[in-house]
Amino acid sequence: MTTPRRLRLAVSVLVTAGAVLFGTAAAAAPPTAPASHGTCDPIDPAACLLPFPNDYFTVPDHRSPTGKRVRLAASAMPTTVQGTPIDPTEWNRQDGFSPGSPILVHVPGLDAAATGIAPVTDIGRSLARDAPIVLLNTATGERTPYWAELDAHAAGQPDRQLLIIRPAVALAEGTRYVVGLRAMRDRHRALIPAPAGFRAYVRGAGLGHRDPRAPQMKRVLANLATAGVKRHDLYLAWDFTVASRQGLTGRMLAMRDGAFGALGAAAPSFSVTQVTDYTTQQDARIARQVTGTVAVPSYLTGSGGPGSRLHYGPAGGDGTARTPDDPPTPSGATLRADFVCNIPRSASAAEPAHLSLYGHGLLGKPTEINAANVKTMSATHDFTFCATSWIGMADADVPYVAGTFTDLSAFPAVADRLQQSFLNFLFLGRTMIHPDGFAADPAFQDAGGKPLIDAAGGLHYDGNSQGGINGGALTAIAQDWTRSVLGVPAMNYSTLLQRSVDFAPFQAIMDANYPDRADQQLIFALLQMLWDRSEANGYAQHMTDRPLPRTPAHRVLMHVAFGDHQVSPAAAEVQARTIGARLHTPALAPGWSRDVRPYWGIEPIHRYPYAGSAIVIWNSGAASAPPPTNLAPVGPEYGEDPHEFPRAQAAAQQQKATFLLTGRVVDVCAGGPCPR
């Protein structure tokens, strides 16, 4: 969805305030100075946390599943123009780094084309024997595909322009990876010499017993040698460990299992606050709208409003975690999660409506189910959609979310509240299908007391944009449904943000408060470590056929808008590779894609109907391929934004309904690209 007007106003106020407080010289603030070698990794002196992610910034911890614990010093963190560092406390609870982390390094004078680095348009090149970047899974010895790009936002600032390496598939949980860079070249094709701090290890001088890092670097060099990378060809090499499944999903699973364990076989408590019956003149598609609240155990501190954090420790305690791996606990309070349900005119006691949760878009409201496309889907295919707010990133959170970009020490609350929103969705879903839930209330019955909704027919999920992104994570933890449609989805906000037209206001806030371009890329990587707890990137490896504990396997249908201005299709493709979704082909008519091999690494659907997870590309015909770097598609050459195109197509709605109700993906495009 387009950024709400309220968000634009909030951002405008914050940007203006930033200009007053910090002055117009903020954009020219000097880069963060590296701290001591004990805090910063000396092999890349451009910024303290480079290269990143990096096991240099971990310590041993026998209690964690990975045997490691992230340890970031406050003095190493990016700072505001006022000199305030991001508080690393919440990051230091992690047992590793994000499975979708941008891999960041500074290579002075690097020319990506002269070096032959694989771009997003040629991911397959990343696995070539002589590829200049090697991303190695040390558990399997296999190389991982990626694409790499120089930060386009730092063009003209070569000393702050980082190389960003983006995994093309989620990195395996709890696994150590090695990154090797070799034969880095400048625009004259001359080799760029390795940093002095790394050359010592290559020569062997830095591998003595007095260097505490020697065993780690020996292992890194040995891993690369086994993969056929010669030590003396290296420009730089380092390793990092991906967070464990428990570290990524354990908090949310503890909340889910604790809350539903306490609920038992009962229906959640709910309250109907308003019932609106429409005449056909008022609404030809929807007969009744029901609004109200569902009671959900609160795992948040205080009132649970914007800025609240996950509660740790016994109810009535101080709410702080005792150890880094402590699970959240109920605060003792109850949240009243809002809901809105639309009962279609097609529903009757004889043909009660199918039930589906709906996930709203960016910083929006559950009333998005009143959009024309959702109402049409309801009426045409007899669905009652019910929605609640993605608290943490809903309309009421706009001022808080915008404000976090003035001081990112406040960001952990966003990820914490999003996890509570997942629990809210799960409780709403249980209320929808429980025999003592909505179906037992007159608001969901006809005049004769017969239910207008099919509580026994199962539950489904459909969401768009943010609802597609967060919906992937929600699907991975869902116990009450097994099929989800993710509209214009993706995963990994660290990839999505600067590729989205919606991020421009936030970028303005960052430029005023964290103006250093290298720091900005580090910030995206740091935020991803926490966002993983509450978006698809942290759950994708369990979204379909490797389910989380006490969770069924799921099937997912992804509808992607070609050339989407708001949610990058490149990030949707990463998700498709990770979850094993198959591609409807031909995905596009000839000439539309810029890729050497379009949709590299995504297997096609060979036969319909297809009983599995799928990705379907919808081309409005008004868009062109997005920029091949971390820029949003801004300008007339990119045409109209096709973001809302798929959900409005009758054929797409038919495909969605068939999938949700039967689990089968059918071809609605007559063997050609969609639409046909």
C-alpha positions in Angstrom: 0.0 0.0 0.0 1.0 3.6 -0.6 2.5 5.2 2.5 -0.4 6.6 4.6 -0.8 10.4 4.7 -0.5 10.3 8.5 3.0 8.7 8.1 4.1 11.4 5.7 3.0 14.1 8.2 4.7 12.4 11.1 7.9 12.0 9.1 7.7 15.6 7.9 7.6 16.8 11.5 10.6 14.6 12.5 12.7 15.7 9.5 12.0 19.4 10.2 12.8 18.9 13.9 16.0 17.1 12.8 17.0 20.1 10.6 16.4 22.5 13.5 18.3 20.4 16.0 21.2 19.3 14.0 21.6 22.0 11.3 22.1 21.7 7.6 25.7 20.4 8.2 24.4 17.1 9.4 24.8 15.5 6.0 28.5 16.3 6.1 29.2 14.8 9.5 32.4 12.9 9.7 32.3 9.1 9.6 32.3 7.1 12.9 35.8 6.7 14.0 36.9 3.1 14.7 37.5 2.3 18.4 40.4 0.2 19.7 41.4 -3.1 18.0 39.8 -4.9 20.9 36.4 -3.5 19.9 36.8 -3.2 16.1 38.0 -5.7 13.6 41.3 -4.3 12.2 41.1 -6.2 8.9 38.6 -3.6 7.5 39.3 -0.2 9.0 36.6 1.7 7.1 34.1 1.3 10.0 34.3 -0.4 13.4 31.8 -3.2 12.7 33.3 -4.1 9.2 33.4 -6.6 7.8 29.9 -7.6 8.9 28.5 -10.1 10.0 31.6 -11.4 11.6 32.4 -13.9 14.4 35.0 -11.4 15.6 32.0 -9.8 17.3 31.0 -13.0 19.2 32.2 -14.7 22.4 31.9 -18.4 23.4 28.7 -19.3 25.2 28.2 -23.0 26.0 24.6 -22.3 26.9 23.6 -21.1 23.4 22.6 -23.6 20.6 25.4 -22.2 18.4 28.0 -22.1 21.2 28.4 -18.4 20.5 26.9 -15.1 21.7 27.0 -11.9 19.8 29.0 -9.3 21.7 28.8 -5.8 20.2 30.4 -2.9 22.2 28.4 0.4 22.5 31.5 2.2 21.3 31.4 0.1 18.0 27.8 0.9 17.2 26.7 3.6 14.7 26.0 6.9 16.4 23.6 9.7 15.8 25.0 13.1 14.8 24.8 14.0 18.5 27.2 11.2 19.2 24.7 8.7 20.8 25.5 5.1 19.9 22.8 2.5 19.4 22.3 0.5 22.6 23.6 -3.0 21.7 21.8 -4.8 24.6 19.1 -6.5 22.6 21.5 -7.5 19.8 23.8 -9.1 22.4 21.1 -11.6 23.2 21.5 -13.2 19.8 23.4 -16.5 19.3 24.4 -15.6 15.8 23.6 -13.3 12.8 20.7 -13.1 10.4 20.1 -15.9 7.8 19.5 -13.1 5.3 22.1 -10.6 6.5 23.6 -8.3 4.0 27.3 -9.1 4.0 29.2 -5.8 4.2 32.8 -4.9 3.4 34.6 -1.8 2.1 37.0 -2.4 -0.8 38.7 1.0 -1.7 38.4 1.8 -5.4 36.4 -1.4 -6.3 34.8 -1.6 -9.7 32.2 -4.3 -9.6 32.0 -4.8 -13.3 35.8 -4.9 -13.8 36.0 -7.4 -11.0 33.3 -9.6 -12.5 31.1 -9.6 -9.4 27.7 -11.3 -9.9 24.9 -8.7 -10.0 21.2 -9.4 -9.2 20.6 -9.9 -13.0 23.1 -12.8 -13.1 23.0 -14.7 -9.8 24.2 -17.9 -11.4 27.6 -16.3 -12.0 28.2 -16.3 -8.2 28.8 -20.0 -8.3 31.4 -19.9 -11.1 34.7 -21.5 -10.2 36.6 -18.2 -10.6 33.9 -16.0 -9.0 35.7 -13.2 -7.1 33.4 -13.7 -4.1 33.0 -17.0 -2.4 30.3 -17.6 0.2 30.9 -21.0 1.7 28.7 -23.2 4.0 31.4 -24.8 6.2 29.0 -27.6 7.3 28.4 -28.9 3.8 31.4 -27.5 1.9 29.0 -26.1 -0.7 29.0 -22.6 -2.0 25.9 -20.4 -1.6 24.5 -18.2 -4.4 24.3 -14.5 -3.9 24.3 -11.2 -5.7 26.5 -8.2 -4.9 26.2 -4.5 -5.4 28.0 -1.3 -4.5 25.8 0.9 -2.3 24.2 3.2 -4.9 23.3 5.7 -2.1 27.0 6.3 -1.5 27.9 7.0 -5.1 30.4 9.8 -5.1 31.6 8.9 -1.6 34.1 6.2 -2.4 35.5 6.1 1.2 32.0 5.3 2.5 30.7 3.1 -0.3 30.3 -0.4 0.9 30.1 -3.6 -1.1 26.8 -5.4 -0.2 26.7 -9.2 -0.7 23.1 -10.5 -0.5 22.5 -14.2 -0.1 20.1 -15.5 -2.9 18.6 -18.1 -0.5 18.3 -18.0 3.3 21.5 -19.1 5.0 21.3 -22.3 7.1 20.4 -21.8 10.7 23.2 -22.4 13.3 25.8 -22.7 10.6 29.2 -21.1 10.2 29.9 -19.4 6.8 33.1 -18.2 5.4 33.4 -15.2 3.0 36.3 -15.0 0.7 37.1 -12.0 -1.6 39.8 -12.4 -4.3 41.1 -10.6 -7.3 39.3 -7.3 -6.5 40.0 -4.8 -9.2 39.6 -1.0 -9.7 38.2 0.7 -12.8 41.6 0.3 -14.5 41.4 -3.4 -13.9 44.4 -3.2 -11.6 44.4 -5.5 -8.6 43.5 -3.8 -5.3 46.0 -4.8 -2.6 44.7 -6.6 0.5 44.4 -4.6 3.8 47.5 -4.6 5.9 45.8 -6.3 8.8 44.7 -9.2 6.6 48.0 -9.5 4.7 49.7 -10.6 7.9 47.5 -13.6 8.1 48.0 -14.5 4.4 51.8 -14.4 4.9 51.5 -16.3 8.1 53.0 -13.6 10.3 49.7 -13.0 12.0 49.1 -16.7 12.8 51.4 -17.0 15.7 50.4 -18.3 19.1 50.3 -14.8 20.6 47.5 -13.7 18.3 44.2 -14.8 19.9 42.5 -14.7 16.5 45.1 -17.0 14.9 43.0 -20.3 15.3 40.0 -18.6 13.8 41.9 -17.2 10.8 43.7 -20.5 10.2 40.3 -22.2 10.0 39.0 -19.6 7.6 42.0 -20.0 5.3 41.8 -23.8 5.5 38.1 -23.8 4.6 38.7 -21.7 1.6 41.7 -23.8 0.5 39.5 -26.9 0.6 37.0 -25.0 -1.7 39.8 -24.3 -4.1 40.6 -20.7 -3.1 44.3 -20.0 -2.8 45.4 -18.0 0.2 47.6 -15.7 -1.7 44.8 -14.8 -4.1 42.7 -13.4 -1.3 41.9 -9.8 -0.8 40.0 -10.5 2.5 38.4 -13.4 4.3 36.4 -13.9 7.5 33.6 -16.0 9.0 30.3 -15.6 10.8 27.7 -17.9 12.4 24.0 -17.8 11.6 21.6 -17.7 14.5 20.0 -20.9 15.5 16.4 -21.9 15.0 15.8 -21.4 18.7 17.4 -18.0 18.6 15.3 -16.9 15.7 11.9 -18.4 16.5 12.1 -19.5 20.1 10.6 -16.4 21.7 7.6 -16.5 19.4 7.1 -20.3 19.9 7.3 -19.9 23.7 4.6 -17.2 23.5 2.3 -19.2 21.2 2.7 -22.5 23.2 2.3 -20.7 26.6 -0.8 -18.8 25.6 -2.6 -21.7 23.9 -1.6 -24.0 26.7 -3.3 -21.7 29.2 -6.3 -21.4 26.8 -6.7 -25.2 26.5 -9.8 -26.4 24.7 -11.8 -23.2 25.3 -12.6 -20.5 22.8 -10.8 -17.1 23.3 -13.0 -14.5 25.0 -14.2 -11.9 22.6 -16.6 -8.9 22.5 -18.6 -7.7 19.6 -18.8 -3.9 19.7 -20.7 -3.1 16.5 -22.8 -4.9 13.9 -23.6 -3.1 10.6 -26.1 -4.6 8.2 -25.9 -3.2 4.7 -28.7 -3.0 2.1 -27.9 -4.0 -1.4 -27.9 -0.3 -2.3 -25.3 0.4 0.3 -23.1 -2.6 -0.6 -23.9 -5.2 -3.2 -21.1 -7.5 -2.0 -21.0 -7.3 1.8 -24.1 -8.1 3.8 -22.7 -7.4 7.3 -19.7 -6.0 9.0 -18.8 -7.1 12.6 -16.2 -5.3 14.7 -15.0 -6.0 18.2 -12.0 -7.3 20.2 -10.5 -10.6 21.2 -8.8 -11.1 24.6 -5.2 -12.1 24.2 -2.7 -12.7 27.0 -0.2 -9.8 26.9 3.5 -10.7 26.7 4.3 -7.0 26.6 5.3 -4.6 29.4 3.0 -1.9 30.6 -0.1 -1.2 28.6 1.3 -3.0 25.5 1.1 0.2 23.5 3.8 1.6 21.1 7.2 1.5 22.8 6.4 -1.5 25.0 8.8 -4.4 25.1 8.5 -8.1 25.6 8.0 -9.1 29.2 10.5 -11.4 30.8 10.4 -13.0 34.2 7.4 -13.8 36.5 4.2 -11.7 36.3 4.6 -8.7 38.6 8.4 -8.8 38.3 10.6 -6.2 36.7 10.1 -7.8 33.3 13.8 -8.1 32.4 15.5 -11.2 31.0 17.6 -13.2 33.4 19.7 -14.9 30.7 19.9 -14.1 27.0 17.8 -17.1 26.1 15.0 -16.5 28.6 11.6 -16.8 26.9 9.1 -14.0 27.2 6.4 -14.6 29.9 2.9 -13.2 30.3 2.8 -9.9 32.0 -0.5 -10.7 33.7 -2.4 -8.2 31.6 -4.9 -8.9 28.8 -4.7 -7.2 25.4 -7.9 -6.4 23.5 -6.9 -7.1 20.0 -9.2 -5.3 17.5 -10.9 -7.2 14.7 -13.1 -6.4 11.7 -15.0 -9.1 9.8 -17.0 -8.8 6.6 -19.7 -11.4 5.9 -20.5 -11.6 2.1 -23.9 -11.4 0.7 -23.3 -14.8 -0.8 -23.3 -16.4 2.7 -26.3 -18.2 4.1 -27.2 -20.9 6.6 -27.2 -23.4 3.7 -23.9 -22.1 2.2 -22.0 -20.5 5.1 -18.9 -18.5 4.2 -15.4 -19.9 4.2 -13.1 -18.3 6.8 -9.8 -16.5 6.2 -7.7 -14.2 8.2 -6.5 -11.1 6.3 -3.2 -9.3 6.8 -3.2 -5.6 6.0 -0.4 -3.5 4.3 2.3 -1.1 5.5 1.4 0.7 8.7 -2.2 0.2 7.9 -5.5 -0.9 9.5 -7.6 -4.0 9.6 -10.3 -2.0 7.7 -8.2 -2.8 4.6 -10.7 -5.6 4.2 -13.1 -2.9 2.9 -10.9 -2.5 -0.2 -12.8 -3.2 -3.4 -10.6 -6.2 -4.3 -11.1 -7.9 -0.9 -14.8 -7.3 -1.0 -15.0 -8.8 -4.5 -13.0 -11.8 -3.4 -15.4 -12.2 -0.5 -18.6 -12.0 -2.6 -17.4 -14.0 -5.6 -15.9 -16.9 -3.7 -17.9 -16.8 -0.5 -15.2 -15.8 2.0 -15.6 -14.0 5.3 -12.3 -12.2 5.9 -11.4 -11.1 9.4 -8.5 -8.9 10.2 -6.6 -7.4 13.2 -3.8 -4.9 13.5 -0.2 -5.7 12.9 0.7 -3.9 16.2 4.2 -2.7 16.0 3.7 -1.7 12.3 0.1 -0.6 12.3 -1.5 2.8 11.8 -1.3 3.6 15.5 2.5 2.9 15.5 3.3 5.5 12.8 4.7 8.2 15.1 6.8 5.6 17.1 8.2 3.8 14.0 9.1 7.1 12.4 10.7 8.2 15.6 12.9 5.1 15.9 14.9 6.3 13.0 16.0 9.3 15.0 17.4 7.0 17.7 17.5 3.3 16.8 18.0 2.2 20.4 14.2 2.4 20.4 13.8 -0.1 17.5 13.6 -3.4 19.5 10.1 -2.4 20.6 9.0 -2.6 17.0 10.1 -6.2 16.7 8.7 -7.1 20.2 5.2 -5.7 19.5 5.1 -7.5 16.1 5.6 -10.8 17.9 2.6 -10.0 20.1 0.6 -9.2 16.9 1.3 -12.7 15.7 -0.2 -14.1 18.8 -3.2 -11.7 18.3 -3.7 -13.1 14.8 -3.5 -16.7 16.1 -6.1 -16.0 18.8 -8.4 -14.3 16.3 -8.1 -17.3 14.0 -9.0 -19.7 16.8 -12.0 -17.6 17.7 -13.1 -17.8 14.1 -13.1 -21.6 13.9 -14.0 -22.6 17.5 -17.6 -23.9 17.9 -18.0 -21.6 20.9 -16.4 -18.7 19.0 -17.9 -16.4 16.4 -20.3 -19.0 15.0 -22.0 -19.1 18.4 -22.6 -15.4 18.4 -25.8 -13.7 16.9 -23.6 -11.3 15.1 -22.4 -14.1 12.8 -25.8 -15.8 12.5 -28.9 -15.3 10.4 -32.3 -14.3 11.8 -33.1 -17.9 12.6 -29.9 -18.3 14.7 -28.0 -20.4 12.1 -24.3 -19.6 11.5 -23.4 -17.6 8.4 -19.8 -18.8 8.7 -18.4 -22.3 8.2 -16.4 -22.7 11.5 -16.0 -26.5 10.7 -14.6 -25.9 7.3 -11.2 -24.8 8.3 -9.2 -21.6 8.4 -7.0 -19.9 5.8 -4.8 -16.8 5.4 -4.6 -14.1 2.8 -2.5 -11.0 3.1 -0.9 -8.3 0.9 2.3 -6.3 1.0 3.2 -6.0 4.7 0.5 -8.7 5.1 2.5 -10.8 2.7 5.8 -10.2 4.4 4.6 -10.7 8.0 2.2 -13.4 6.8 5.0 -15.6 5.8 6.2 -15.7 9.4 2.7 -16.0 10.7 2.2 -19.0 8.5 5.3 -20.7 9.8 3.9 -20.7 13.4 0.2 -21.4 12.5 -1.4 -24.5 13.9 -5.0 -23.8 12.8 -4.4 -23.6 9.0 -2.1 -25.1 6.5 -2.5 -22.9 3.4 -1.7 -19.2 2.9 -1.8 -16.8 0.0 1.0 -14.2 0.2 0.2 -11.2 -2.1 3.1 -9.1 -3.3 5.3 -10.6 -0.6 8.9 -10.9 0.1 11.2 -11.3 3.1 14.2 -9.4 4.5 13.6 -5.8 5.2 17.3 -5.1 5.0 17.0 -5.8 1.2 13.5 -4.3 0.8 13.8 -0.9 2.4 16.0 1.1 0.0 14.4 -0.7 -2.9 10.9 0.6 -1.9 9.4 4.0 -2.8 7.7 3.8 0.7 11.0 4.1 2.4 11.9 7.6 1.1 10.5 9.5 4.2 12.5 7.2 6.5 15.6 7.6 4.5 15.3 11.4 5.0 15.2 10.8 8.8 18.2 8.6 8.6 20.1 11.1 6.5 19.4 13.7 9.2 20.4 11.5 12.2 22.7 8.8 10.9 24.2 10.5 7.8 27.2 8.3 7.3 26.5 6.0 4.4 28.6 3.1 5.7 26.8 3.4 9.0 23.5 3.3 7.3 24.2 -0.1 5.7 25.4 -1.4 9.0 22.1 -0.2 10.5 20.1 -2.2 8.0 22.1 -5.3 8.8 21.7 -4.7 12.6 17.9 -4.1 12.3 17.6 -7.3 10.3 18.9 -9.3 13.3 15.9 -8.2 15.3 13.4 -8.1 12.5 14.0 -11.8 11.9 12.0 -12.5 15.0 8.9 -10.9 13.4 9.1 -11.2 9.7 9.4 -14.0 7.1 13.2 -13.9 6.9 13.6 -15.5 10.3 11.0 -18.2 9.7 11.2 -19.0 5.9 13.2 -22.2 6.4 10.1 -23.6 8.3 7.3 -22.0 6.3 6.5 -25.0 4.2 8.0 -28.5 4.4 10.4 -28.3 7.5 7.8 -27.2 10.1 8.6 -25.8 13.5 7.9 -28.0 16.6 4.3 -28.7 17.2 3.4 -27.1 13.9 2.0 -28.7 10.7 3.6 -28.3 7.3 2.1 -25.6 5.1 1.7 -24.7 1.5 2.1 -21.2 0.2 1.0 -19.4 -3.0 3.0 -16.2 -3.7 1.6 -13.6 -6.1 4.3 -11.2 -7.2 3.8 -8.0 -9.2 6.5 -7.6 -11.9 8.3 -4.3 -11.4 6.7 -3.7 -8.0 7.6 -0.2 -6.7 7.0 -1.0 -3.0 8.1 -4.7 -2.4 11.1 -5.8 -4.3 10.5 -8.8 -6.5 14.2 -9.8 -6.0 13.5 -10.4 -2.4 10.4 -12.4 -3.3 12.5 -14.6 -5.4 14.9 -15.2 -2.4 11.8 -16.3 -0.4 10.6 -18.6 -3.2 14.0 -20.3 -3.4 14.1 -20.7 0.4 10.6 -22.3 0.7 10.9 -24.4 -2.4 8.1 -22.7 -4.3 7.8 -23.6 -7.9 7.3 -21.1 -10.7 4.5 -20.7 -13.1 6.1 -20.6 -16.6 6.4 -18.8 -18.8 6.6 -16.3 -16.1 7.0 -13.3 -18.4 6.7 -12.6 -22.1 10.1 -12.3 -23.9 11.9 -9.0 -23.5 10.5 -8.0 -20.1 13.3 -9.4 -17.8 16.8 -8.0 -17.7 18.2 -11.2 -16.1 20.6 -13.5 -17.9 18.5 -16.4 -16.7 15.1 -15.1 -15.3 14.1 -16.5 -12.0 17.4 -18.3 -11.6 17.2 -21.2 -9.1 13.4 -21.5 -8.9 12.1 -24.7 -10.5 9.1 -24.5 -12.8 5.8 -26.2 -12.3 5.7 -29.0 -14.9 2.1 -30.0 -14.6 -1.3 -28.6 -13.4 -3.0 -28.9 -11.0 0.0 -28.6 -8.8 -0.1 -29.7 -5.2 2.7 -27.6 -3.6 3.9 -24.1 -2.9 4.1 -21.8 -5.9 5.1 -18.4 -7.1 3.2 -16.7 -9.9 4.3 -13.4 -11.6 1.6 -10.9 -12.6 2.6 -8.3 -15.1 0.4 -5.3 -15.4 2.1 -4.3 -18.7 2.7 -0.8 -17.3 5.9 -1.5 -15.5 9.5 -2.2 -16.4 12.2 -4.1 -14.5 13.3 -2.3 -11.3 16.8 -0.9 -10.9 19.5 -3.6 -10.6 20.8 -2.1 -7.3 19.6 -0.8 -4.0 17.5 2.0 -5.4 13.7 2.4 -5.6 12.0 2.5 -9.0 11.4 6.2 -9.1 10.8 8.0 -12.4 8.6 7.9 -15.5 10.7 5.1 -17.0 9.2 2.7 -14.4 5.6 3.4 -15.3 2.7 3.1 -12.9 3.2 1.2 -9.7 1.8 -2.4 -10.3 1.8 -3.2 -6.5 -2.0 -3.6 -6.3 -2.4 -5.2 -9.7 -2.4 -8.9 -8.8 -5.1 -8.8 -6.1 -7.5 -7.0 -8.4 -7.5 -9.6 -11.2 -10.4 -12.0 -11.4 -8.1 -14.8 -12.5 -5.8 -14.2 -9.6 -8.7 -14.3 -7.2 -9.9 -17.5 -8.8 -6.5 -19.1 -8.4 -6.3 -17.9 -4.7 -9.7 -19.3 -3.8 -9.0 -22.7 -5.4 -5.7 -22.9 -3.6 -7.0 -22.0 -0.2 -10.0 -24.4 -0.4 -8.3 -27.4 -2.2 -4.5 -26.9 -1.9 -4.2 -27.1 -5.6 -2.5 -24.5 -7.8 -4.4 -24.2 -11.1 -3.3 -22.5 -14.3 -5.5 -19.5 -14.8 -3.4 -18.0 -17.6 -4.0 -20.5 -20.4 -0.4 -21.7 -20.4 1.1 -18.3 -20.9 2.3 -15.4 -18.7 -0.2 -13.9 -16.3 -2.5 -12.3 -17.1 -3.2 -13.9 -20.4 
